[in-house]
Amino acid sequence: MTLMNGSTPSVAVWILIWMAFASIVALLAHGRDKSAARKGRRRTPERTLHLLEFVGGWPGAIIAMFLFHHKIRKPSYFLVTGLIVAGWIAVAIWWFRIFQA
């Protein structure tokens, strides 16, 4: 992929694009799970929702949790999500310190 000025996007740009995509998927998955919960249908396993957060969809998952009022009263779920976010922040800090982005 080449930008309009002829340069190629940095790794950070690709990570942000991936996170935007993963966030949309995570948001939709949380919304679908909330809908299934209300209708008494088959739910999305929590580990699947956490996997979506882990691979970069945590911003969308957090938005969905508050938008749909979903999983916000379950401390164990919220704790795992918090640890995933903390991990992403720690890696981002490490990345910027190493590569001086």
Backbone as CSV, one residue per row, in Angstrom:
resi,resn,N_x,N_y,N_z,CA_x,CA_y,CA_z,C_x,C_y,C_z
1,MET,0.854,-1.182,0.000,0.000,0.000,0.000,0.892,1.235,0.000
2,THR,0.569,2.170,-0.867,1.329,3.417,-0.954,0.397,4.592,-0.654
3,LEU,0.879,5.497,0.159,0.104,6.691,0.480,0.196,7.698,-0.665
4,MET,-0.626,8.740,-0.593,-0.644,9.742,-1.665,0.709,10.426,-1.858
5,ASN,1.497,10.530,-0.790,2.796,11.186,-0.935,3.894,10.213,-1.376
6,GLY,3.519,8.976,-1.688,4.462,7.997,-2.190,5.136,7.154,-1.127
7,SER,4.916,7.462,0.147,5.541,6.678,1.211,4.647,5.495,1.587
8,THR,5.218,4.549,2.295,4.438,3.413,2.781,4.107,3.643,4.249
9,PRO,2.963,3.141,4.688,2.576,3.345,6.089,3.520,2.607,7.044
10,SER,3.701,3.168,8.215,4.564,2.555,9.218,3.839,1.373,9.869
11,VAL,4.593,0.612,10.634,4.016,-0.513,11.368,2.913,-0.020,12.299
12,ALA,3.122,1.123,12.929,2.120,1.671,13.843,0.800,1.941,13.128
13,VAL,0.872,2.429,11.898,-0.351,2.682,11.127,-1.070,1.375,10.844
14,TRP,-0.315,0.329,10.472,-0.935,-0.974,10.211,-1.566,-1.541,11.474
15,ILE,-0.924,-1.350,12.609,-1.491,-1.820,13.880,-2.792,-1.086,14.173
16,LEU,-2.813,0.215,13.954,-4.045,0.985,14.193,-5.167,0.562,13.248
17,ILE,-4.836,0.279,11.996,-5.850,-0.202,11.050,-6.397,-1.548,11.524
18,TRP,-5.482,-2.444,11.938,-5.909,-3.750,12.443,-6.794,-3.588,13.680
19,MET,-6.397,-2.710,14.603,-7.184,-2.507,15.823,-8.566,-1.949,15.510
20,ALA,-8.665,-1.073,14.515,-9.978,-0.536,14.126,-10.863,-1.664,13.612
21,PHE,-10.317,-2.522,12.761,-11.066,-3.664,12.244,-11.476,-4.606,13.377
22,ALA,-10.518,-4.972,14.236,-10.799,-5.883,15.351,-11.808,-5.268,16.320
23,SER,-11.757,-3.956,16.507,-12.699,-3.276,17.399,-14.119,-3.344,16.863
24,ILE,-14.262,-3.188,15.556,-15.604,-3.292,14.960,-16.136,-4.705,15.147
25,VAL,-15.295,-5.699,14.910,-15.720,-7.092,15.090,-16.092,-7.348,16.552
26,ALA,-15.279,-6.862,17.484,-15.556,-7.063,18.911,-16.843,-6.362,19.326
27,LEU,-17.050,-5.149,18.833,-18.278,-4.414,19.154,-19.502,-5.177,18.653
28,LEU,-19.433,-5.667,17.431,-20.553,-6.437,16.870,-20.772,-7.744,17.636
29,ALA,-19.689,-8.402,18.036,-19.810,-9.652,18.790,-20.459,-9.415,20.148
30,HIS,-20.085,-8.334,20.827,-20.710,-8.009,22.110,-22.189,-7.676,21.921
31,GLY,-22.496,-6.928,20.868,-23.891,-6.599,20.592,-24.721,-7.832,20.294
32,ARG,-24.152,-8.742,19.523,-24.851,-9.996,19.201,-25.064,-10.832,20.460
33,ASP,-24.049,-10.870,21.329,-24.166,-11.629,22.571,-25.226,-11.027,23.481
34,LYS,-25.276,-9.712,23.550,-26.292,-9.050,24.376,-27.688,-9.360,23.842
35,SER,-27.846,-9.310,22.537,-29.130,-9.628,21.914,-29.525,-11.077,22.199
36,ALA,-28.567,-11.994,22.088,-28.839,-13.404,22.370,-29.236,-13.605,23.833
37,ALA,-28.596,-12.869,24.731,-28.916,-12.973,26.159,-30.350,-12.527,26.417
38,ARG,-30.759,-11.452,25.787,-32.127,-10.945,25.971,-33.170,-11.904,25.417
39,LYS,-32.835,-12.583,24.316,-33.790,-13.469,23.647,-33.699,-14.923,24.115
40,GLY,-32.777,-15.192,25.044,-32.619,-16.547,25.547,-32.014,-17.506,24.533
41,ARG,-31.234,-16.975,23.619,-30.602,-17.793,22.581,-29.175,-18.149,22.965
42,ARG,-28.549,-18.931,22.100,-27.174,-19.366,22.337,-26.238,-18.159,22.389
43,ARG,-25.384,-18.137,23.421,-24.492,-17.006,23.668,-23.120,-17.222,23.064
44,THR,-22.400,-16.132,22.900,-21.004,-16.182,22.483,-20.173,-16.479,23.727
45,PRO,-19.312,-17.494,23.675,-18.494,-17.789,24.864,-17.622,-16.590,25.264
46,GLU,-17.456,-16.417,26.570,-16.642,-15.308,27.065,-15.218,-15.384,26.542
47,ARG,-14.673,-16.574,26.409,-13.298,-16.664,25.926,-13.178,-16.169,24.486
48,THR,-14.249,-16.298,23.705,-14.239,-15.757,22.342,-14.224,-14.235,22.390
49,LEU,-15.039,-13.665,23.269,-15.063,-12.208,23.412,-13.702,-11.702,23.886
50,HIS,-13.105,-12.418,24.837,-11.776,-12.022,25.321,-10.717,-12.184,24.229
51,LEU,-10.834,-13.209,23.414,-9.880,-13.388,22.321,-9.946,-12.205,21.357
52,LEU,-11.157,-11.741,21.068,-11.316,-10.568,20.202,-10.666,-9.333,20.833
53,GLU,-10.783,-9.206,22.141,-10.129,-8.095,22.846,-8.611,-8.239,22.754
54,PHE,-8.127,-9.454,22.981,-6.687,-9.723,23.011,-6.011,-9.431,21.676
55,VAL,-6.691,-9.743,20.579,-6.065,-9.534,19.264,-6.171,-8.092,18.787
56,GLY,-6.676,-7.205,19.632,-6.685,-5.787,19.289,-8.038,-5.123,19.315
57,GLY,-9.077,-5.882,19.584,-10.420,-5.311,19.577,-10.877,-4.752,20.910
58,TRP,-9.942,-4.561,21.826,-10.345,-4.087,23.156,-11.014,-2.712,23.142
59,PRO,-10.630,-1.757,22.281,-11.369,-0.486,22.309,-12.849,-0.670,21.938
60,GLY,-13.112,-1.480,20.924,-14.504,-1.739,20.526,-15.261,-2.497,21.590
61,ALA,-14.570,-3.420,22.263,-15.212,-4.188,23.325,-15.606,-3.281,24.491
62,ILE,-14.731,-2.361,24.856,-15.051,-1.453,25.965,-16.212,-0.533,25.579
63,ILE,-16.187,-0.037,24.362,-17.311,0.790,23.893,-18.603,-0.010,23.955
64,ALA,-18.551,-1.254,23.483,-19.745,-2.105,23.469,-20.244,-2.406,24.879
65,MET,-19.317,-2.628,25.802,-19.712,-2.940,27.175,-20.561,-1.819,27.765
66,PHE,-20.194,-0.599,27.496,-20.950,0.520,28.047,-22.130,0.914,27.162
67,LEU,-21.978,0.770,25.865,-23.066,1.094,24.938,-24.260,0.162,25.133
68,PHE,-23.974,-1.135,25.277,-25.038,-2.129,25.420,-25.287,-2.520,26.874
69,HIS,-24.550,-1.917,27.812,-24.627,-2.292,29.234,-24.448,-3.798,29.366
70,HIS,-23.383,-4.276,28.742,-23.151,-5.710,28.653,-21.859,-6.097,29.346
71,LYS,-21.952,-7.021,30.281,-20.813,-7.567,31.020,-20.175,-6.565,31.988
72,ILE,-20.812,-5.427,32.233,-20.189,-4.442,33.120,-20.402,-4.765,34.600
73,ARG,-21.316,-5.664,34.901,-21.551,-6.019,36.299,-20.950,-7.372,36.666
74,LYS,-20.130,-7.896,35.798,-19.485,-9.176,36.063,-18.006,-8.916,36.339
75,PRO,-17.623,-8.872,37.618,-16.251,-8.494,37.979,-15.176,-9.349,37.306
76,SER,-15.386,-10.650,37.199,-14.349,-11.502,36.615,-14.134,-11.167,35.139
77,TYR,-15.196,-10.862,34.427,-15.070,-10.500,33.015,-14.359,-9.155,32.881
78,PHE,-14.781,-8.211,33.700,-14.202,-6.866,33.669,-12.715,-6.915,34.029
79,LEU,-12.345,-7.787,34.972,-10.942,-7.926,35.377,-10.089,-8.429,34.220
80,VAL,-10.542,-9.468,33.532,-9.774,-10.008,32.406,-9.639,-8.956,31.309
81,THR,-10.720,-8.251,31.025,-10.663,-7.181,30.019,-9.660,-6.116,30.438
82,GLY,-9.671,-5.745,31.710,-8.725,-4.759,32.229,-7.286,-5.222,32.086
83,LEU,-7.030,-6.499,32.331,-5.681,-7.040,32.178,-5.241,-7.021,30.714
84,ILE,-6.176,-7.304,29.820,-5.856,-7.251,28.387,-5.498,-5.821,27.985
85,VAL,-6.282,-4.860,28.433,-6.003,-3.450,28.121,-4.655,-3.045,28.709
86,ALA,-4.399,-3.431,29.953,-3.115,-3.105,30.590,-1.953,-3.709,29.807
87,GLY,-2.134,-4.916,29.302,-1.102,-5.551,28.490,-0.829,-4.780,27.215
88,TRP,-1.888,-4.343,26.545,-1.723,-3.548,25.321,-1.013,-2.233,25.615
89,ILE,-1.370,-1.598,26.721,-0.726,-0.330,27.083,0.752,-0.561,27.396
90,ALA,1.050,-1.638,28.123,2.448,-1.946,28.452,3.266,-2.195,27.182
91,VAL,2.714,-2.931,26.243,3.422,-3.198,24.988,3.606,-1.900,24.201
92,ALA,2.587,-1.039,24.190,2.698,0.245,23.476,3.798,1.108,24.081
93,ILE,3.865,1.169,25.408,4.914,1.948,26.075,6.280,1.372,25.722
94,TRP,6.411,0.049,25.805,7.669,-0.598,25.440,8.037,-0.282,23.994
95,TRP,7.075,-0.414,23.092,7.309,-0.176,21.659,7.838,1.240,21.424
96,PHE,7.165,2.230,22.020,7.572,3.621,21.799,8.918,3.933,22.453
97,ARG,9.225,3.291,23.559,10.529,3.508,24.197,11.652,2.886,23.370
98,ILE,11.392,1.725,22.797,12.420,1.040,22.010,12.633,1.724,20.668
99,PHE,11.548,2.051,19.989,11.641,2.558,18.635,11.516,4.079,18.526
100,GLN,11.304,4.754,19.640,11.222,6.231,19.650,10.277,6.745,18.569
101,ALA,9.074,6.181,18.530,8.123,6.552,17.464,7.610,7.945,17.571
